Amino acid sequence: MEGRLGFEVKVHRIAADGAAVLTERTDALILGPLRLQFWVCGVFEVHDGKITLWRDYVDVYDMTKALLRGLAALVIPQLRTTL
């Protein structure tokens, strides 16, 4: 599957209060053989069935680990992560 682009999401928790929706999830960005998997917290506002605000928060340390692990997995395939 070289040369493909992709995006995967696994939602761990979701909560809503009025128009606000919070998610805790793991996102995976796939860029050819490179896969970056990291924690994300999302904040959404929904009005009339449409998302009117979307903010994602990530941990820089977790993103750095994802990048290093993804690069290492290019050399050592056993390190590849899956959702």
PyMOL Python script that loads the backbone (N, CA, C, O; Angstrom):
from pymol import cmd

cmd.read_pdbstr("""\
ATOM      1  N   MET A   1       0.816  -1.194   0.000  1.00  0.00           N
ATOM      2  CA  MET A   1       0.000   0.000   0.000  1.00  0.00           C
ATOM      3  C   MET A   1       0.861   1.259   0.000  1.00  0.00           C
ATOM      4  O   MET A   1       0.439   2.285   0.535  1.00  0.00           O
ATOM      5  N   GLU A   2       2.022   1.209  -0.570  1.00  0.00           N
ATOM      6  CA  GLU A   2       2.893   2.377  -0.619  1.00  0.00           C
ATOM      7  C   GLU A   2       2.227   3.473  -1.455  1.00  0.00           C
ATOM      8  O   GLU A   2       1.442   3.190  -2.360  1.00  0.00           O
ATOM      9  N   GLY A   3       2.552   4.715  -1.137  1.00  0.00           N
ATOM     10  CA  GLY A   3       2.046   5.831  -1.907  1.00  0.00           C
ATOM     11  C   GLY A   3       0.629   6.263  -1.575  1.00  0.00           C
ATOM     12  O   GLY A   3       0.073   7.124  -2.257  1.00  0.00           O
ATOM     13  N   ARG A   4       0.040   5.687  -0.549  1.00  0.00           N
ATOM     14  CA  ARG A   4      -1.329   6.079  -0.222  1.00  0.00           C
ATOM     15  C   ARG A   4      -1.356   7.124   0.885  1.00  0.00           C
ATOM     16  O   ARG A   4      -0.434   7.216   1.695  1.00  0.00           O
ATOM     17  N   LEU A   5      -2.407   7.893   0.906  1.00  0.00           N
ATOM     18  CA  LEU A   5      -2.648   8.863   1.965  1.00  0.00           C
ATOM     19  C   LEU A   5      -3.897   8.425   2.705  1.00  0.00           C
ATOM     20  O   LEU A   5      -4.850   7.945   2.091  1.00  0.00           O
ATOM     21  N   GLY A   6      -3.897   8.586   4.017  1.00  0.00           N
ATOM     22  CA  GLY A   6      -5.071   8.173   4.764  1.00  0.00           C
ATOM     23  C   GLY A   6      -5.170   8.851   6.108  1.00  0.00           C
ATOM     24  O   GLY A   6      -4.241   9.510   6.575  1.00  0.00           O
ATOM     25  N   PHE A   7      -6.333   8.669   6.718  1.00  0.00           N
ATOM     26  CA  PHE A   7      -6.621   9.247   8.020  1.00  0.00           C
ATOM     27  C   PHE A   7      -7.571   8.299   8.728  1.00  0.00           C
ATOM     28  O   PHE A   7      -8.602   7.925   8.170  1.00  0.00           O
ATOM     29  N   GLU A   8      -7.235   7.905   9.952  1.00  0.00           N
ATOM     30  CA  GLU A   8      -8.093   7.025  10.741  1.00  0.00           C
ATOM     31  C   GLU A   8      -8.319   7.650  12.106  1.00  0.00           C
ATOM     32  O   GLU A   8      -7.481   8.397  12.610  1.00  0.00           O
ATOM     33  N   VAL A   9      -9.460   7.336  12.695  1.00  0.00           N
ATOM     34  CA  VAL A   9      -9.816   7.874  14.008  1.00  0.00           C
ATOM     35  C   VAL A   9     -10.398   6.757  14.859  1.00  0.00           C
ATOM     36  O   VAL A   9     -11.212   5.962  14.388  1.00  0.00           O
ATOM     37  N   LYS A  10      -9.974   6.702  16.117  1.00  0.00           N
ATOM     38  CA  LYS A  10     -10.606   5.822  17.101  1.00  0.00           C
ATOM     39  C   LYS A  10     -11.033   6.705  18.270  1.00  0.00           C
ATOM     40  O   LYS A  10     -10.194   7.275  18.968  1.00  0.00           O
ATOM     41  N   VAL A  11     -12.346   6.813  18.476  1.00  0.00           N
ATOM     42  CA  VAL A  11     -12.874   7.637  19.563  1.00  0.00           C
ATOM     43  C   VAL A  11     -12.865   6.814  20.849  1.00  0.00           C
ATOM     44  O   VAL A  11     -13.390   5.701  20.887  1.00  0.00           O
ATOM     45  N   HIS A  12     -12.263   7.370  21.900  1.00  0.00           N
ATOM     46  CA  HIS A  12     -12.211   6.704  23.198  1.00  0.00           C
ATOM     47  C   HIS A  12     -13.339   7.179  24.108  1.00  0.00           C
ATOM     48  O   HIS A  12     -13.948   6.380  24.820  1.00  0.00           O
ATOM     49  N   ARG A  13     -13.615   8.483  24.083  1.00  0.00           N
ATOM     50  CA  ARG A  13     -14.674   9.064  24.907  1.00  0.00           C
ATOM     51  C   ARG A  13     -15.322  10.204  24.139  1.00  0.00           C
ATOM     52  O   ARG A  13     -14.676  10.901  23.356  1.00  0.00           O
ATOM     53  N   ILE A  14     -16.624  10.374  24.386  1.00  0.00           N
ATOM     54  CA  ILE A  14     -17.341  11.493  23.782  1.00  0.00           C
ATOM     55  C   ILE A  14     -18.380  11.969  24.785  1.00  0.00           C
ATOM     56  O   ILE A  14     -19.036  11.162  25.444  1.00  0.00           O
ATOM     57  N   ALA A  15     -18.522  13.275  24.895  1.00  0.00           N
ATOM     58  CA  ALA A  15     -19.490  13.857  25.829  1.00  0.00           C
ATOM     59  C   ALA A  15     -20.092  15.098  25.188  1.00  0.00           C
ATOM     60  O   ALA A  15     -19.438  15.797  24.414  1.00  0.00           O
ATOM     61  N   ALA A  16     -21.350  15.357  25.524  1.00  0.00           N
ATOM     62  CA  ALA A  16     -22.023  16.536  24.978  1.00  0.00           C
ATOM     63  C   ALA A  16     -22.787  17.248  26.080  1.00  0.00           C
ATOM     64  O   ALA A  16     -23.312  16.626  27.004  1.00  0.00           O
ATOM     65  N   ASP A  17     -22.835  18.567  25.959  1.00  0.00           N
ATOM     66  CA  ASP A  17     -23.616  19.409  26.857  1.00  0.00           C
ATOM     67  C   ASP A  17     -24.124  20.575  26.017  1.00  0.00           C
ATOM     68  O   ASP A  17     -23.365  21.477  25.663  1.00  0.00           O
ATOM     69  N   GLY A  18     -25.396  20.547  25.708  1.00  0.00           N
ATOM     70  CA  GLY A  18     -25.944  21.575  24.827  1.00  0.00           C
ATOM     71  C   GLY A  18     -25.312  21.476  23.451  1.00  0.00           C
ATOM     72  O   GLY A  18     -25.303  20.406  22.842  1.00  0.00           O
ATOM     73  N   ALA A  19     -24.790  22.576  22.965  1.00  0.00           N
ATOM     74  CA  ALA A  19     -24.182  22.612  21.631  1.00  0.00           C
ATOM     75  C   ALA A  19     -22.732  22.137  21.628  1.00  0.00           C
ATOM     76  O   ALA A  19     -22.151  21.930  20.563  1.00  0.00           O
ATOM     77  N   ALA A  20     -22.141  21.964  22.817  1.00  0.00           N
ATOM     78  CA  ALA A  20     -20.722  21.591  22.906  1.00  0.00           C
ATOM     79  C   ALA A  20     -20.552  20.076  22.933  1.00  0.00           C
ATOM     80  O   ALA A  20     -21.268  19.366  23.640  1.00  0.00           O
ATOM     81  N   VAL A  21     -19.592  19.599  22.152  1.00  0.00           N
ATOM     82  CA  VAL A  21     -19.248  18.177  22.110  1.00  0.00           C
ATOM     83  C   VAL A  21     -17.745  18.056  22.325  1.00  0.00           C
ATOM     84  O   VAL A  21     -16.961  18.744  21.671  1.00  0.00           O
ATOM     85  N   LEU A  22     -17.345  17.179  23.244  1.00  0.00           N
ATOM     86  CA  LEU A  22     -15.927  16.923  23.516  1.00  0.00           C
ATOM     87  C   LEU A  22     -15.601  15.492  23.118  1.00  0.00           C
ATOM     88  O   LEU A  22     -16.381  14.574  23.374  1.00  0.00           O
ATOM     89  N   THR A  23     -14.446  15.308  22.491  1.00  0.00           N
ATOM     90  CA  THR A  23     -13.998  13.962  22.143  1.00  0.00           C
ATOM     91  C   THR A  23     -12.568  13.755  22.617  1.00  0.00           C
ATOM     92  O   THR A  23     -11.744  14.669  22.581  1.00  0.00           O
ATOM     93  N   GLU A  24     -12.293  12.541  23.059  1.00  0.00           N
ATOM     94  CA  GLU A  24     -10.915  12.108  23.305  1.00  0.00           C
ATOM     95  C   GLU A  24     -10.703  10.951  22.357  1.00  0.00           C
ATOM     96  O   GLU A  24     -11.464   9.983  22.360  1.00  0.00           O
ATOM     97  N   ARG A  25      -9.659  11.053  21.539  1.00  0.00           N
ATOM     98  CA  ARG A  25      -9.506  10.062  20.489  1.00  0.00           C
ATOM     99  C   ARG A  25      -8.040   9.872  20.120  1.00  0.00           C
ATOM    100  O   ARG A  25      -7.164  10.625  20.547  1.00  0.00           O
ATOM    101  N   THR A  26      -7.804   8.848  19.320  1.00  0.00           N
ATOM    102  CA  THR A  26      -6.501   8.620  18.711  1.00  0.00           C
ATOM    103  C   THR A  26      -6.667   8.812  17.214  1.00  0.00           C
ATOM    104  O   THR A  26      -7.520   8.177  16.595  1.00  0.00           O
ATOM    105  N   ASP A  27      -5.860   9.680  16.633  1.00  0.00           N
ATOM    106  CA  ASP A  27      -5.868   9.910  15.187  1.00  0.00           C
ATOM    107  C   ASP A  27      -4.637   9.250  14.585  1.00  0.00           C
ATOM    108  O   ASP A  27      -3.590   9.159  15.226  1.00  0.00           O
ATOM    109  N   ALA A  28      -4.772   8.796  13.357  1.00  0.00           N
ATOM    110  CA  ALA A  28      -3.636   8.235  12.624  1.00  0.00           C
ATOM    111  C   ALA A  28      -3.566   8.916  11.263  1.00  0.00           C
ATOM    112  O   ALA A  28      -4.535   8.915  10.505  1.00  0.00           O
ATOM    113  N   LEU A  29      -2.420   9.491  10.966  1.00  0.00           N
ATOM    114  CA  LEU A  29      -2.144  10.060   9.646  1.00  0.00           C
ATOM    115  C   LEU A  29      -1.258   9.071   8.904  1.00  0.00           C
ATOM    116  O   LEU A  29      -0.236   8.628   9.428  1.00  0.00           O
ATOM    117  N   ILE A  30      -1.651   8.729   7.691  1.00  0.00           N
ATOM    118  CA  ILE A  30      -0.903   7.759   6.904  1.00  0.00           C
ATOM    119  C   ILE A  30      -0.402   8.460   5.648  1.00  0.00           C
ATOM    120  O   ILE A  30      -1.185   8.961   4.841  1.00  0.00           O
ATOM    121  N   LEU A  31       0.911   8.483   5.504  1.00  0.00           N
ATOM    122  CA  LEU A  31       1.559   9.120   4.358  1.00  0.00           C
ATOM    123  C   LEU A  31       2.464   8.078   3.712  1.00  0.00           C
ATOM    124  O   LEU A  31       3.642   7.970   4.052  1.00  0.00           O
ATOM    125  N   GLY A  32       1.907   7.315   2.779  1.00  0.00           N
ATOM    126  CA  GLY A  32       2.666   6.218   2.194  1.00  0.00           C
ATOM    127  C   GLY A  32       2.993   5.202   3.272  1.00  0.00           C
ATOM    128  O   GLY A  32       2.089   4.739   3.969  1.00  0.00           O
ATOM    129  N   PRO A  33       4.265   4.840   3.430  1.00  0.00           N
ATOM    130  CA  PRO A  33       4.626   3.856   4.449  1.00  0.00           C
ATOM    131  C   PRO A  33       4.719   4.443   5.859  1.00  0.00           C
ATOM    132  O   PRO A  33       4.877   3.699   6.828  1.00  0.00           O
ATOM    133  N   LEU A  34       4.624   5.763   5.981  1.00  0.00           N
ATOM    134  CA  LEU A  34       4.752   6.417   7.285  1.00  0.00           C
ATOM    135  C   LEU A  34       3.388   6.550   7.944  1.00  0.00           C
ATOM    136  O   LEU A  34       2.452   7.091   7.355  1.00  0.00           O
ATOM    137  N   ARG A  35       3.282   6.050   9.174  1.00  0.00           N
ATOM    138  CA  ARG A  35       2.034   6.125   9.938  1.00  0.00           C
ATOM    139  C   ARG A  35       2.326   6.838  11.248  1.00  0.00           C
ATOM    140  O   ARG A  35       3.179   6.403  12.022  1.00  0.00           O
ATOM    141  N   LEU A  36       1.606   7.952  11.502  1.00  0.00           N
ATOM    142  CA  LEU A  36       1.746   8.712  12.740  1.00  0.00           C
ATOM    143  C   LEU A  36       0.445   8.586  13.515  1.00  0.00           C
ATOM    144  O   LEU A  36      -0.617   8.976  13.030  1.00  0.00           O
ATOM    145  N   GLN A  37       0.533   8.043  14.717  1.00  0.00           N
ATOM    146  CA  GLN A  37      -0.646   7.795  15.541  1.00  0.00           C
ATOM    147  C   GLN A  37      -0.475   8.534  16.855  1.00  0.00           C
ATOM    148  O   GLN A  37       0.533   8.353  17.538  1.00  0.00           O
ATOM    149  N   PHE A  38      -1.464   9.383  17.228  1.00  0.00           N
ATOM    150  CA  PHE A  38      -1.300  10.254  18.392  1.00  0.00           C
ATOM    151  C   PHE A  38      -2.650  10.595  19.016  1.00  0.00           C
ATOM    152  O   PHE A  38      -3.697  10.483  18.378  1.00  0.00           O
ATOM    153  N   TRP A  39      -2.598  11.018  20.287  1.00  0.00           N
ATOM    154  CA  TRP A  39      -3.763  11.388  21.074  1.00  0.00           C
ATOM    155  C   TRP A  39      -4.245  12.786  20.684  1.00  0.00           C
ATOM    156  O   TRP A  39      -3.442  13.681  20.421  1.00  0.00           O
ATOM    157  N   VAL A  40      -5.575  12.960  20.651  1.00  0.00           N
ATOM    158  CA  VAL A  40      -6.182  14.252  20.324  1.00  0.00           C
ATOM    159  C   VAL A  40      -7.408  14.463  21.207  1.00  0.00           C
ATOM    160  O   VAL A  40      -8.152  13.522  21.485  1.00  0.00           O
ATOM    161  N   CYS A  41      -7.611  15.692  21.640  1.00  0.00           N
ATOM    162  CA  CYS A  41      -8.845  16.090  22.311  1.00  0.00           C
ATOM    163  C   CYS A  41      -9.521  17.100  21.391  1.00  0.00           C
ATOM    164  O   CYS A  41      -8.914  18.102  21.014  1.00  0.00           O
ATOM    165  N   GLY A  42     -10.765  16.842  21.032  1.00  0.00           N
ATOM    166  CA  GLY A  42     -11.484  17.734  20.128  1.00  0.00           C
ATOM    167  C   GLY A  42     -12.639  18.422  20.825  1.00  0.00           C
ATOM    168  O   GLY A  42     -13.317  17.831  21.665  1.00  0.00           O
ATOM    169  N   VAL A  43     -12.857  19.677  20.469  1.00  0.00           N
ATOM    170  CA  VAL A  43     -13.986  20.458  20.972  1.00  0.00           C
ATOM    171  C   VAL A  43     -14.780  20.919  19.755  1.00  0.00           C
ATOM    172  O   VAL A  43     -14.235  21.534  18.838  1.00  0.00           O
ATOM    173  N   PHE A  44     -16.061  20.617  19.760  1.00  0.00           N
ATOM    174  CA  PHE A  44     -16.928  20.978  18.646  1.00  0.00           C
ATOM    175  C   PHE A  44     -18.134  21.738  19.175  1.00  0.00           C
ATOM    176  O   PHE A  44     -18.571  21.521  20.305  1.00  0.00           O
ATOM    177  N   GLU A  45     -18.662  22.622  18.358  1.00  0.00           N
ATOM    178  CA  GLU A  45     -19.968  23.222  18.622  1.00  0.00           C
ATOM    179  C   GLU A  45     -20.855  22.876  17.440  1.00  0.00           C
ATOM    180  O   GLU A  45     -20.457  23.018  16.284  1.00  0.00           O
ATOM    181  N   VAL A  46     -22.063  22.420  17.745  1.00  0.00           N
ATOM    182  CA  VAL A  46     -22.997  21.996  16.711  1.00  0.00           C
ATOM    183  C   VAL A  46     -24.261  22.844  16.821  1.00  0.00           C
ATOM    184  O   VAL A  46     -24.872  22.933  17.885  1.00  0.00           O
ATOM    185  N   HIS A  47     -24.638  23.457  15.717  1.00  0.00           N
ATOM    186  CA  HIS A  47     -25.860  24.262  15.649  1.00  0.00           C
ATOM    187  C   HIS A  47     -26.634  23.858  14.401  1.00  0.00           C
ATOM    188  O   HIS A  47     -26.075  23.806  13.306  1.00  0.00           O
ATOM    189  N   ASP A  48     -27.914  23.574  14.569  1.00  0.00           N
ATOM    190  CA  ASP A  48     -28.781  23.161  13.454  1.00  0.00           C
ATOM    191  C   ASP A  48     -28.189  21.975  12.695  1.00  0.00           C
ATOM    192  O   ASP A  48     -28.283  21.904  11.470  1.00  0.00           O
ATOM    193  N   GLY A  49     -27.575  21.039  13.437  1.00  0.00           N
ATOM    194  CA  GLY A  49     -27.026  19.836  12.828  1.00  0.00           C
ATOM    195  C   GLY A  49     -25.712  20.026  12.094  1.00  0.00           C
ATOM    196  O   GLY A  49     -25.232  19.101  11.439  1.00  0.00           O
ATOM    197  N   LYS A  50     -25.123  21.206  12.192  1.00  0.00           N
ATOM    198  CA  LYS A  50     -23.860  21.475  11.498  1.00  0.00           C
ATOM    199  C   LYS A  50     -22.779  21.862  12.501  1.00  0.00           C
ATOM    200  O   LYS A  50     -23.042  22.553  13.485  1.00  0.00           O
ATOM    201  N   ILE A  51     -21.567  21.407  12.236  1.00  0.00           N
ATOM    202  CA  ILE A  51     -20.433  21.796  13.077  1.00  0.00           C
ATOM    203  C   ILE A  51     -20.078  23.241  12.741  1.00  0.00           C
ATOM    204  O   ILE A  51     -19.748  23.560  11.598  1.00  0.00           O
ATOM    205  N   THR A  52     -20.149  24.112  13.752  1.00  0.00           N
ATOM    206  CA  THR A  52     -19.834  25.528  13.536  1.00  0.00           C
ATOM    207  C   THR A  52     -18.486  25.913  14.139  1.00  0.00           C
ATOM    208  O   THR A  52     -17.957  26.986  13.849  1.00  0.00           O
ATOM    209  N   LEU A  53     -17.936  25.046  14.970  1.00  0.00           N
ATOM    210  CA  LEU A  53     -16.613  25.282  15.563  1.00  0.00           C
ATOM    211  C   LEU A  53     -15.935  23.936  15.741  1.00  0.00           C
ATOM    212  O   LEU A  53     -16.570  22.970  16.166  1.00  0.00           O
ATOM    213  N   TRP A  54     -14.651  23.865  15.419  1.00  0.00           N
ATOM    214  CA  TRP A  54     -13.891  22.619  15.575  1.00  0.00           C
ATOM    215  C   TRP A  54     -12.496  23.005  16.013  1.00  0.00           C
ATOM    216  O   TRP A  54     -11.771  23.685  15.287  1.00  0.00           O
ATOM    217  N   ARG A  55     -12.125  22.572  17.198  1.00  0.00           N
ATOM    218  CA  ARG A  55     -10.769  22.795  17.704  1.00  0.00           C
ATOM    219  C   ARG A  55     -10.202  21.461  18.158  1.00  0.00           C
ATOM    220  O   ARG A  55     -10.875  20.687  18.838  1.00  0.00           O
ATOM    221  N   ASP A  56      -8.967  21.200  17.780  1.00  0.00           N
ATOM    222  CA  ASP A  56      -8.260  20.001  18.224  1.00  0.00           C
ATOM    223  C   ASP A  56      -7.061  20.414  19.054  1.00  0.00           C
ATOM    224  O   ASP A  56      -6.360  21.373  18.734  1.00  0.00           O
ATOM    225  N   TYR A  57      -6.841  19.670  20.124  1.00  0.00           N
ATOM    226  CA  TYR A  57      -5.701  19.905  21.005  1.00  0.00           C
ATOM    227  C   TYR A  57      -4.871  18.631  21.049  1.00  0.00           C
ATOM    228  O   TYR A  57      -5.406  17.535  21.219  1.00  0.00           O
ATOM    229  N   VAL A  58      -3.554  18.784  20.895  1.00  0.00           N
ATOM    230  CA  VAL A  58      -2.650  17.636  20.918  1.00  0.00           C
ATOM    231  C   VAL A  58      -1.533  17.891  21.923  1.00  0.00           C
ATOM    232  O   VAL A  58      -1.241  19.032  22.283  1.00  0.00           O
ATOM    233  N   ASP A  59      -0.927  16.816  22.356  1.00  0.00           N
ATOM    234  CA  ASP A  59       0.223  16.864  23.252  1.00  0.00           C
ATOM    235  C   ASP A  59       1.477  16.826  22.375  1.00  0.00           C
ATOM    236  O   ASP A  59       1.695  15.852  21.655  1.00  0.00           O
ATOM    237  N   VAL A  60       2.288  17.858  22.426  1.00  0.00           N
ATOM    238  CA  VAL A  60       3.482  17.946  21.576  1.00  0.00           C
ATOM    239  C   VAL A  60       4.427  16.769  21.837  1.00  0.00           C
ATOM    240  O   VAL A  60       5.034  16.244  20.903  1.00  0.00           O
ATOM    241  N   TYR A  61       4.552  16.358  23.090  1.00  0.00           N
ATOM    242  CA  TYR A  61       5.400  15.211  23.419  1.00  0.00           C
ATOM    243  C   TYR A  61       4.867  13.949  22.732  1.00  0.00           C
ATOM    244  O   TYR A  61       5.642  13.167  22.183  1.00  0.00           O
ATOM    245  N   ASP A  62       3.552  13.755  22.764  1.00  0.00           N
ATOM    246  CA  ASP A  62       2.944  12.588  22.129  1.00  0.00           C
ATOM    247  C   ASP A  62       3.128  12.640  20.609  1.00  0.00           C
ATOM    248  O   ASP A  62       3.360  11.608  19.979  1.00  0.00           O
ATOM    249  N   MET A  63       3.027  13.827  20.021  1.00  0.00           N
ATOM    250  CA  MET A  63       3.254  13.977  18.580  1.00  0.00           C
ATOM    251  C   MET A  63       4.707  13.643  18.223  1.00  0.00           C
ATOM    252  O   MET A  63       4.968  13.001  17.205  1.00  0.00           O
ATOM    253  N   THR A  64       5.638  14.077  19.057  1.00  0.00           N
ATOM    254  CA  THR A  64       7.056  13.783  18.827  1.00  0.00           C
ATOM    255  C   THR A  64       7.302  12.280  18.899  1.00  0.00           C
ATOM    256  O   THR A  64       8.015  11.726  18.063  1.00  0.00           O
ATOM    257  N   LYS A  65       6.713  11.617  19.899  1.00  0.00           N
ATOM    258  CA  LYS A  65       6.837  10.155  20.011  1.00  0.00           C
ATOM    259  C   LYS A  65       6.260   9.470  18.777  1.00  0.00           C
ATOM    260  O   LYS A  65       6.844   8.514  18.266  1.00  0.00           O
ATOM    261  N   ALA A  66       5.110   9.958  18.294  1.00  0.00           N
ATOM    262  CA  ALA A  66       4.480   9.363  17.115  1.00  0.00           C
ATOM    263  C   ALA A  66       5.387   9.493  15.891  1.00  0.00           C
ATOM    264  O   ALA A  66       5.517   8.553  15.107  1.00  0.00           O
ATOM    265  N   LEU A  67       6.006  10.650  15.734  1.00  0.00           N
ATOM    266  CA  LEU A  67       6.908  10.862  14.601  1.00  0.00           C
ATOM    267  C   LEU A  67       8.121   9.942  14.689  1.00  0.00           C
ATOM    268  O   LEU A  67       8.491   9.309  13.701  1.00  0.00           O
ATOM    269  N   LEU A  68       8.741   9.865  15.859  1.00  0.00           N
ATOM    270  CA  LEU A  68       9.917   9.007  16.026  1.00  0.00           C
ATOM    271  C   LEU A  68       9.567   7.538  15.825  1.00  0.00           C
ATOM    272  O   LEU A  68      10.308   6.804  15.171  1.00  0.00           O
ATOM    273  N   ARG A  69       8.431   7.107  16.389  1.00  0.00           N
ATOM    274  CA  ARG A  69       8.026   5.711  16.225  1.00  0.00           C
ATOM    275  C   ARG A  69       7.683   5.423  14.760  1.00  0.00           C
ATOM    276  O   ARG A  69       8.027   4.363  14.238  1.00  0.00           O
ATOM    277  N   GLY A  70       7.008   6.363  14.103  1.00  0.00           N
ATOM    278  CA  GLY A  70       6.667   6.174  12.695  1.00  0.00           C
ATOM    279  C   GLY A  70       7.899   6.064  11.817  1.00  0.00           C
ATOM    280  O   GLY A  70       7.953   5.226  10.916  1.00  0.00           O
ATOM    281  N   LEU A  71       8.892   6.909  12.078  1.00  0.00           N
ATOM    282  CA  LEU A  71      10.136   6.847  11.306  1.00  0.00           C
ATOM    283  C   LEU A  71      10.897   5.554  11.587  1.00  0.00           C
ATOM    284  O   LEU A  71      11.441   4.942  10.668  1.00  0.00           O
ATOM    285  N   ALA A  72      10.936   5.139  12.849  1.00  0.00           N
ATOM    286  CA  ALA A  72      11.615   3.883  13.202  1.00  0.00           C
ATOM    287  C   ALA A  72      10.921   2.688  12.549  1.00  0.00           C
ATOM    288  O   ALA A  72      11.578   1.724  12.156  1.00  0.00           O
ATOM    289  N   ALA A  73       9.583   2.753  12.432  1.00  0.00           N
ATOM    290  CA  ALA A  73       8.827   1.648  11.835  1.00  0.00           C
ATOM    291  C   ALA A  73       9.108   1.500  10.342  1.00  0.00           C
ATOM    292  O   ALA A  73       8.856   0.442   9.765  1.00  0.00           O
ATOM    293  N   LEU A  74       9.626   2.550   9.716  1.00  0.00           N
ATOM    294  CA  LEU A  74      10.020   2.421   8.313  1.00  0.00           C
ATOM    295  C   LEU A  74      11.180   1.447   8.171  1.00  0.00           C
ATOM    296  O   LEU A  74      11.319   0.778   7.147  1.00  0.00           O
ATOM    297  N   VAL A  75      12.014   1.372   9.213  1.00  0.00           N
ATOM    298  CA  VAL A  75      13.183   0.487   9.208  1.00  0.00           C
ATOM    299  C   VAL A  75      12.864  -0.839   9.895  1.00  0.00           C
ATOM    300  O   VAL A  75      13.344  -1.892   9.476  1.00  0.00           O
ATOM    301  N   ILE A  76      12.046  -0.783  10.958  1.00  0.00           N
ATOM    302  CA  ILE A  76      11.689  -1.978  11.739  1.00  0.00           C
ATOM    303  C   ILE A  76      10.165  -2.128  11.692  1.00  0.00           C
ATOM    304  O   ILE A  76       9.476  -1.579  12.552  1.00  0.00           O
ATOM    305  N   PRO A  77       9.621  -2.855  10.712  1.00  0.00           N
ATOM    306  CA  PRO A  77       8.168  -2.943  10.525  1.00  0.00           C
ATOM    307  C   PRO A  77       7.386  -3.431  11.755  1.00  0.00           C
ATOM    308  O   PRO A  77       6.199  -3.127  11.876  1.00  0.00           O
ATOM    309  N   GLN A  78       8.015  -4.171  12.659  1.00  0.00           N
ATOM    310  CA  GLN A  78       7.320  -4.657  13.855  1.00  0.00           C
ATOM    311  C   GLN A  78       6.860  -3.510  14.755  1.00  0.00           C
ATOM    312  O   GLN A  78       5.994  -3.710  15.606  1.00  0.00           O
ATOM    313  N   LEU A  79       7.420  -2.322  14.584  1.00  0.00           N
ATOM    314  CA  LEU A  79       7.041  -1.168  15.398  1.00  0.00           C
ATOM    315  C   LEU A  79       5.807  -0.448  14.863  1.00  0.00           C
ATOM    316  O   LEU A  79       5.329   0.503  15.483  1.00  0.00           O
ATOM    317  N   ARG A  80       5.285  -0.893  13.715  1.00  0.00           N
ATOM    318  CA  ARG A  80       4.104  -0.237  13.137  1.00  0.00           C
ATOM    319  C   ARG A  80       2.921  -0.329  14.069  1.00  0.00           C
ATOM    320  O   ARG A  80       2.664  -1.378  14.659  1.00  0.00           O
ATOM    321  N   THR A  81       2.195   0.775  14.203  1.00  0.00           N
ATOM    322  CA  THR A  81       1.027   0.824  15.075  1.00  0.00           C
ATOM    323  C   THR A  81      -0.250   0.639  14.268  1.00  0.00           C
ATOM    324  O   THR A  81      -0.285   0.903  13.066  1.00  0.00           O
ATOM    325  N   THR A  82      -1.295   0.184  14.943  1.00  0.00           N
ATOM    326  CA  THR A  82      -2.625   0.076  14.338  1.00  0.00           C
ATOM    327  C   THR A  82      -3.642   0.568  15.349  1.00  0.00           C
ATOM    328  O   THR A  82      -3.417   0.508  16.558  1.00  0.00           O
ATOM    329  N   LEU A  83      -4.756   1.050  14.845  1.00  0.00           N
ATOM    330  CA  LEU A  83      -5.826   1.481  15.751  1.00  0.00           C
ATOM    331  C   LEU A  83      -6.549   0.287  16.201  1.00  0.00           C
ATOM    332  O   LEU A  83      -7.500   0.397  16.976  1.00  0.00           O
TER     333      LEU A  83
END
""", "prot")
cmd.dss("prot")
cmd.show_as("cartoon", "prot")
cmd.util.cbc("prot")
cmd.orient("prot")
